[in-house]
Amino acid sequence: MRDAVFALMVLCVLPLAIMRPFNAYLLWGWTGLLVPTAYFYGFMTNARINLTFAVLTLGLILLGKVRWHDYQPNRVTWLYLLWALLATLSFLFGYGNNPNNAQYYEILIKGLLFALVMPFFVRERVHLHAMFLVIALGLGIHGVLNGLKSVASAGAHNMLGPAGTMLADRNHLSTTLALALPILFYLQTYAANRFLRLAYLGSFCLVVLAILSGGSRAGFIAVSVVGLWLVLTTRRKGLALTLVVAAVVGFMAFAPEDVTSRLSTIKEADEDSSFMGRVMAWKISSAIALANPVFGGGFHAVQVQSIWDTFKTAPSLLGFLNLPVPDYAAKAAHSIYFEVLGDLGFVGLGLFLFMMLRALWSRFTIKRMVAQLGPAFQWARDMGDMLMLSVLAYLVGGASVSLAYLEVIYMIVMLMELLRLHVSRAHAAARLGRKP
């Protein structure tokens, strides 16, 4: 039944997408984050819905339905193009017999392509707000559904994301959901309708509950960063504090013992075999980078057993730890930093960090300009703050999960850049005496 309903919905929105390319672009982003086919069981299971809207958007651009001079030149675009070039060279020159190489290269390029197209469409406040809705209705739905299942099962629900994607793993999903929390908080703040404000508020609480009930230490750390930042810095400290207290109470009420005991091992990392296995993966990833400093070993090379065995005794950046030679199977990097380091080398890690720092720098630029523009642009400062918080949650939570090629983080960094451009135009107009 749900297959037929969704198929009918796609047929209804298709004419709207054809008439207005921005609609096609929003649907491209929404279906990419939601992965609706993961919730189907009938004839729509193998439908290429996301590919359909991606091809439609790109086709409309090529056909001239979007003017090429509407593209907003920016530095993040150049960084993404360099990132894509380096990724391509790493893919081509990486170690052979690596089944992960093509898979993760494709994931990264798809995510970058969506972000690179964004400057065609996202120019004004309404466009930025629409992109926030795409993230909320994409990632947020995964969190809301898992949160409701956690409540219904009294915490016994085993959280899972869309099958066949990076979010299928609960650690990946938990960390990614933390990025959606600042987006939901912003939408709750600026929603004009009281019912919508309550809906965003409820969604925020359910997503937090889903993350905490998932038992992921990376997700727990990421959501803690979001909660602490909101309590300490937001203008709505009362609401933030209420949400944090509600999350803690809800977690204590619904989280089963195995989840709380797992989270308690954060303070016992040196005695945690899982954590020490991750440290060994970091060590081997750095060894791969030392042997291949420019292009790295290729995407997720550390997970290939033959490569793992080759480098497990090689010189590395973590050689001072004197870890025993591992006798277990190859593991994922379990860190966005060591993941990029092993996959794309030191050049890749430097470029990756520069992209993230660029987003953080843009937030301070936005804050400075908004202070001169006045209260009319307070929304831009709040939006910049929430985008920065998403980046911070990613940088902290990502330290222990392999999510370097997550599509939504490239969307967020580009959104920050386009928000800066929007505020810059208003600031320049104000200096010339024109209305922003």
C-alpha positions as CSV (number, residue, x, y, z in Angstrom):
1,M,0.0,0.0,0.0
2,R,2.7,2.5,1.0
3,D,4.5,1.7,-2.3
4,A,1.4,2.7,-4.3
5,V,0.9,5.9,-2.2
6,F,4.4,7.0,-2.7
7,A,4.4,6.2,-6.4
8,L,1.3,8.3,-6.7
9,M,2.9,11.1,-4.8
10,V,6.0,11.1,-7.1
11,L,3.7,11.3,-10.2
12,C,1.9,14.2,-8.6
13,V,5.1,16.2,-7.9
14,L,6.9,15.4,-11.1
15,P,5.1,18.1,-13.1
16,L,6.0,20.6,-10.4
17,A,9.6,19.5,-10.6
18,I,9.7,19.9,-14.4
19,M,8.1,23.4,-14.2
20,R,10.5,24.7,-11.6
21,P,14.1,23.3,-11.4
22,F,14.4,24.3,-7.7
23,N,11.6,21.9,-6.9
24,A,13.4,19.1,-8.6
25,Y,16.6,20.0,-6.7
26,L,14.7,19.9,-3.3
27,L,13.3,16.5,-4.2
28,W,16.8,15.3,-5.2
29,G,18.1,16.3,-1.8
30,W,15.1,15.0,0.2
31,T,15.0,11.5,-1.4
32,G,18.8,11.3,-1.0
33,L,18.6,11.8,2.7
34,L,15.4,9.9,3.4
35,V,16.1,7.0,1.1
36,P,12.4,6.2,0.9
37,T,12.9,2.9,-0.9
38,A,14.3,1.5,2.4
39,Y,10.7,1.7,3.8
40,F,9.1,-0.1,0.9
41,Y,8.3,-3.8,0.5
42,G,6.6,-4.0,-2.9
43,F,7.2,-2.9,-6.4
44,M,8.9,0.4,-5.4
45,T,11.7,-1.3,-3.5
46,N,14.2,-1.0,-6.4
47,A,12.9,2.2,-7.8
48,R,15.7,4.8,-8.6
49,I,13.7,7.7,-7.2
50,N,16.7,9.8,-6.1
51,L,18.5,9.2,-9.4
52,T,15.4,10.3,-11.3
53,F,15.3,13.7,-9.6
54,A,19.1,14.1,-9.8
55,V,19.0,13.5,-13.6
56,L,15.9,15.7,-14.0
57,T,17.6,18.6,-12.1
58,L,20.9,18.3,-14.1
59,G,18.9,17.9,-17.3
60,L,17.0,21.1,-16.7
61,I,20.2,22.9,-16.0
62,L,21.8,21.7,-19.2
63,L,18.6,22.6,-21.2
64,G,18.9,26.2,-20.0
65,K,16.0,26.2,-17.6
66,V,18.5,27.6,-15.0
67,R,20.7,30.5,-16.2
68,W,24.4,29.7,-16.0
69,H,25.2,33.2,-14.8
70,D,23.0,32.6,-11.8
71,Y,25.7,30.4,-10.3
72,Q,27.3,32.1,-7.3
73,P,31.1,31.8,-7.4
74,N,32.5,30.9,-4.0
75,R,35.6,29.4,-2.5
76,V,33.8,26.2,-1.2
77,T,33.0,25.3,-4.8
78,W,36.7,25.3,-5.6
79,L,37.5,23.3,-2.5
80,Y,35.0,20.7,-3.5
81,L,36.3,20.5,-7.0
82,L,39.9,20.0,-5.6
83,W,38.5,17.4,-3.2
84,A,36.7,15.6,-6.1
85,L,40.0,15.7,-8.2
86,L,42.0,14.3,-5.3
87,A,39.4,11.6,-4.6
88,T,39.5,10.6,-8.3
89,L,43.3,10.2,-8.3
90,S,43.2,8.3,-5.0
91,F,40.5,6.0,-6.5
92,L,42.6,5.4,-9.6
93,F,46.0,5.0,-7.9
94,G,44.8,3.2,-4.8
95,Y,45.7,-0.4,-3.9
96,G,44.0,-3.0,-6.1
97,N,41.6,-5.8,-5.0
98,N,39.7,-3.3,-2.9
99,P,36.0,-3.8,-3.2
100,N,35.4,-0.6,-1.1
101,N,37.2,1.7,-3.4
102,A,34.5,2.2,-6.1
103,Q,31.6,2.1,-3.6
104,Y,32.8,5.0,-1.4
105,Y,34.2,7.0,-4.3
106,E,30.7,6.9,-5.8
107,I,29.1,8.0,-2.5
108,L,31.5,10.9,-2.2
109,I,31.1,12.1,-5.8
110,K,27.3,11.9,-5.5
111,G,27.3,14.0,-2.4
112,L,29.7,16.6,-3.8
113,L,27.7,16.9,-7.0
114,F,24.5,17.8,-5.1
115,A,26.5,20.4,-3.1
116,L,28.2,21.8,-6.2
117,V,24.8,22.4,-7.8
118,M,23.5,24.2,-4.8
119,P,24.8,27.7,-5.7
120,F,22.5,27.7,-8.7
121,F,19.4,27.6,-6.5
122,V,20.1,28.8,-2.9
123,R,20.4,32.6,-2.9
124,E,17.7,34.1,-0.6
125,R,16.5,33.4,2.9
126,V,13.5,31.4,1.6
127,H,15.9,29.1,-0.3
128,L,18.1,28.6,2.8
129,H,15.0,27.8,4.8
130,A,13.8,25.3,2.2
131,M,17.2,23.5,2.5
132,F,16.8,23.3,6.2
133,L,13.4,21.7,5.6
134,V,15.0,19.1,3.3
135,I,17.4,18.1,6.0
136,A,14.7,18.1,8.7
137,L,12.3,16.0,6.6
138,G,15.1,13.7,5.4
139,L,17.3,12.9,8.4
140,G,14.7,14.0,10.9
141,I,12.2,11.3,9.8
142,H,14.7,8.6,10.6
143,G,15.2,9.9,14.1
144,V,11.5,10.5,14.7
145,L,10.6,6.9,13.6
146,N,13.3,5.4,15.7
147,G,12.4,7.6,18.7
148,L,8.8,6.5,18.5
149,K,9.9,2.8,18.3
150,S,12.1,3.4,21.4
151,V,9.1,4.7,23.3
152,A,6.8,2.0,22.1
153,S,9.3,-0.7,23.0
154,A,10.3,0.9,26.4
155,G,13.9,1.3,25.0
156,A,14.2,-2.3,23.6
157,H,14.2,-1.1,20.0
158,N,17.4,-1.8,18.1
159,M,18.0,1.4,16.1
160,L,18.8,0.9,12.4
161,G,19.0,3.2,9.4
162,P,18.2,2.7,5.7
163,A,19.6,-0.6,4.6
164,G,22.3,-0.4,2.0
165,T,23.5,3.0,3.0
166,M,26.1,4.4,5.4
167,L,23.3,5.2,7.9
168,A,22.4,1.5,8.2
169,D,24.9,1.2,11.1
170,R,23.5,2.6,14.3
171,N,26.7,4.4,15.2
172,H,26.7,6.2,11.9
173,L,23.0,7.0,12.1
174,S,23.3,8.3,15.7
175,T,26.1,10.6,14.9
176,T,24.3,11.8,11.7
177,L,21.1,12.5,13.6
178,A,23.0,14.8,15.9
179,L,23.7,17.0,12.9
180,A,19.9,17.4,12.3
181,L,19.2,18.6,15.9
182,P,20.5,22.2,15.4
183,I,18.5,22.4,12.1
184,L,15.3,21.4,14.0
185,F,16.0,23.9,16.8
186,Y,16.3,26.7,14.2
187,L,13.1,25.7,12.5
188,Q,11.3,25.6,15.8
189,T,12.5,29.1,16.6
190,Y,11.4,30.6,13.3
191,A,8.2,28.7,12.5
192,A,5.3,31.1,12.3
193,N,2.6,28.5,13.1
194,R,2.2,27.3,16.7
195,F,1.4,23.7,15.6
196,L,4.6,23.6,13.5
197,R,6.6,24.9,16.4
198,L,5.3,22.1,18.6
199,A,5.9,19.6,15.8
200,Y,9.6,20.6,15.5
201,L,9.9,20.6,19.3
202,G,8.5,17.1,19.5
203,S,10.7,15.9,16.6
204,F,13.8,17.4,18.4
205,C,13.0,15.4,21.6
206,L,12.3,12.1,19.7
207,V,15.5,12.4,17.7
208,V,17.5,13.0,20.9
209,L,15.8,9.9,22.5
210,A,16.6,7.9,19.4
211,I,20.3,8.8,19.6
212,L,20.6,8.1,23.3
213,S,18.6,4.8,23.1
214,G,20.8,3.7,20.2
215,G,23.7,3.1,22.6
216,S,26.3,4.7,20.3
217,R,29.1,6.4,22.2
218,A,29.8,8.6,19.2
219,G,26.2,9.6,19.0
220,F,26.1,10.3,22.8
221,I,29.2,12.5,22.5
222,A,27.8,14.4,19.5
223,V,24.4,15.0,21.1
224,S,26.1,16.1,24.3
225,V,28.0,18.7,22.3
226,V,24.7,20.0,20.8
227,G,23.0,20.1,24.2
228,L,25.9,21.9,26.0
229,W,26.3,24.4,23.2
230,L,22.6,25.3,23.2
231,V,22.4,25.7,27.0
232,L,25.5,27.9,27.1
233,T,25.2,30.1,24.0
234,T,21.6,30.2,22.6
235,R,19.4,33.2,23.2
236,R,16.7,30.7,24.2
237,K,18.4,29.2,27.2
238,G,15.2,28.3,29.0
239,L,14.0,26.2,26.1
240,A,17.4,24.6,25.6
241,L,17.7,23.7,29.2
242,T,14.2,22.2,29.3
243,L,15.0,20.1,26.2
244,V,18.2,18.8,27.8
245,V,16.5,17.9,31.1
246,A,13.7,16.2,29.2
247,A,16.2,14.3,27.1
248,V,18.0,13.1,30.3
249,V,14.8,12.1,32.0
250,G,13.5,10.3,28.9
251,F,16.8,8.5,28.5
252,M,16.8,7.3,32.1
253,A,13.2,6.2,31.8
254,F,13.5,4.2,28.5
255,A,17.2,3.2,28.0
256,P,17.8,-0.5,28.8
257,E,20.7,-1.5,31.0
258,D,22.9,-2.7,28.2
259,V,22.8,0.7,26.6
260,T,23.7,2.6,29.8
261,S,26.5,0.1,30.6
262,R,27.8,0.6,27.1
263,L,27.9,4.3,27.4
264,S,29.6,4.1,30.8
265,T,32.6,2.5,29.1
266,I,33.5,5.8,27.6
267,K,35.6,6.6,30.7
268,E,37.3,3.1,30.5
269,A,38.6,3.4,27.0
270,D,41.9,1.9,27.7
271,E,40.2,-1.3,29.0
272,D,37.7,-1.5,26.1
273,S,38.7,-4.0,23.5
274,S,36.4,-2.4,20.9
275,F,38.1,1.0,21.5
276,M,41.6,-0.5,21.3
277,G,40.7,-2.2,18.1
278,R,39.8,1.3,16.7
279,V,43.2,2.6,17.9
280,M,44.9,-0.2,15.9
281,A,42.8,0.8,12.9
282,W,44.0,4.4,13.3
283,K,47.6,3.2,13.6
284,I,47.4,1.2,10.4
285,S,45.6,4.0,8.6
286,S,48.4,6.3,9.5
287,A,50.9,3.7,8.3
288,I,49.1,3.6,4.9
289,A,49.3,7.4,4.7
290,L,53.0,7.5,5.5
291,A,53.6,5.1,2.6
292,N,51.3,7.0,0.3
293,P,51.3,10.6,1.6
294,V,49.8,12.3,-1.5
295,F,47.0,10.1,-2.7
296,G,46.6,7.6,0.2
297,G,45.7,4.0,-0.2
298,G,42.3,4.3,-1.8
299,F,38.8,4.4,-0.2
300,H,38.7,2.2,2.9
301,A,41.8,0.4,2.0
302,V,42.4,-0.4,5.7
303,Q,39.4,-2.7,5.7
304,V,41.0,-5.0,3.1
305,Q,42.7,-7.9,5.0
306,S,45.7,-8.1,2.7
307,I,46.4,-4.3,3.1
308,W,45.7,-4.5,6.9
309,D,48.3,-7.4,7.2
310,T,50.9,-5.5,5.2
311,F,50.8,-2.4,7.3
312,K,50.0,-3.8,10.8
313,T,53.8,-3.8,11.7
314,A,54.8,-0.9,9.5
315,P,55.9,2.5,10.9
316,S,53.0,4.8,11.8
317,L,52.1,8.0,13.5
318,L,51.0,6.0,16.6
319,G,54.0,3.8,16.9
320,F,54.8,5.3,20.3
321,L,51.8,3.4,21.7
322,N,53.6,0.0,21.4
323,L,50.4,-1.9,20.7
324,P,50.6,-5.7,20.2
325,V,50.5,-7.0,16.7
326,P,46.8,-7.6,16.0
327,D,45.6,-11.2,15.3
328,Y,42.0,-10.2,14.4
329,A,40.4,-9.3,11.1
330,A,40.7,-5.9,9.4
331,K,38.6,-3.1,10.9
332,A,37.2,0.1,9.6
333,A,39.1,3.3,10.4
334,H,36.3,4.4,12.9
335,S,37.4,8.1,12.7
336,I,36.7,10.7,10.0
337,Y,40.3,11.9,10.4
338,F,42.1,8.6,10.1
339,E,39.6,7.5,7.5
340,V,40.6,10.4,5.2
341,L,44.3,10.1,6.2
342,G,44.5,6.4,5.1
343,D,42.2,6.8,2.1
344,L,43.4,10.2,0.6
345,G,46.7,10.8,2.3
346,F,48.0,13.9,4.1
347,V,46.9,16.1,1.3
348,G,43.4,14.8,1.6
349,L,43.3,15.3,5.4
350,G,44.6,18.8,5.0
351,L,42.0,19.7,2.4
352,F,39.2,18.0,4.5
353,L,40.1,20.0,7.6
354,F,40.3,23.2,5.6
355,M,36.8,22.7,4.3
356,M,35.5,22.3,7.9
357,L,37.5,25.2,9.2
358,R,36.2,27.3,6.3
359,A,32.6,26.7,7.6
360,L,33.6,27.7,11.1
361,W,35.3,30.9,9.8
362,S,32.2,31.8,7.8
363,R,30.1,31.7,10.9
364,F,32.3,34.4,12.6
365,T,32.2,36.5,9.4
366,I,28.4,36.3,9.4
367,K,28.2,37.2,13.0
368,R,30.3,40.3,12.4
369,M,28.3,41.5,9.5
370,V,24.9,40.9,11.2
371,A,26.1,43.0,14.1
372,Q,26.3,45.9,11.6
373,L,23.1,45.1,9.8
374,G,20.9,45.1,12.9
375,P,18.0,43.0,14.2
376,A,16.5,42.4,10.7
377,F,19.2,39.9,10.1
378,Q,19.2,38.2,13.4
379,W,17.8,35.1,11.7
380,A,21.1,34.9,9.7
381,R,23.2,34.9,12.8
382,D,21.0,32.2,14.3
383,M,21.1,30.1,11.2
384,G,24.9,30.5,11.1
385,D,25.1,29.4,14.7
386,M,23.1,26.3,14.0
387,L,25.1,25.4,10.9
388,M,28.3,25.8,12.9
389,L,26.9,23.6,15.7
390,S,26.1,20.9,13.2
391,V,29.7,21.0,12.0
392,L,31.0,20.9,15.5
393,A,28.8,17.9,16.3
394,Y,30.2,16.2,13.2
395,L,33.8,17.0,14.0
396,V,33.5,15.7,17.6
397,G,31.2,12.7,17.0
398,G,33.0,11.8,13.8
399,A,36.2,11.2,15.8
400,S,35.1,7.6,16.4
401,V,33.0,6.7,13.3
402,S,33.8,6.4,9.6
403,L,31.6,9.2,8.1
404,A,34.1,11.3,6.2
405,Y,32.0,11.0,3.0
406,L,28.6,11.7,4.5
407,E,26.5,13.7,2.1
408,V,24.8,16.0,4.6
409,I,28.0,17.5,5.9
410,Y,28.9,18.8,2.5
411,M,25.4,20.2,2.2
412,I,25.9,22.0,5.5
413,V,29.3,23.5,4.7
414,M,28.0,24.8,1.3
415,L,24.9,26.2,3.0
416,M,27.1,28.1,5.4
417,E,29.0,29.6,2.5
418,L,25.9,30.6,0.6
419,L,24.5,32.2,3.8
420,R,27.7,34.2,4.1
421,L,27.3,35.3,0.5
422,H,23.7,36.4,1.1
423,V,24.6,38.4,4.2
424,S,27.7,39.9,2.3
425,R,25.4,41.2,-0.4
426,A,23.1,42.7,2.1
427,H,26.0,44.2,4.0
428,A,27.5,45.7,0.8
429,A,24.1,47.2,-0.1
430,A,23.7,48.7,3.3
431,R,27.2,50.4,3.0
432,L,26.1,51.9,-0.3
433,G,22.9,53.3,1.3
434,R,20.6,50.9,-0.4
435,K,18.0,48.7,1.3
436,P,19.4,45.2,2.0
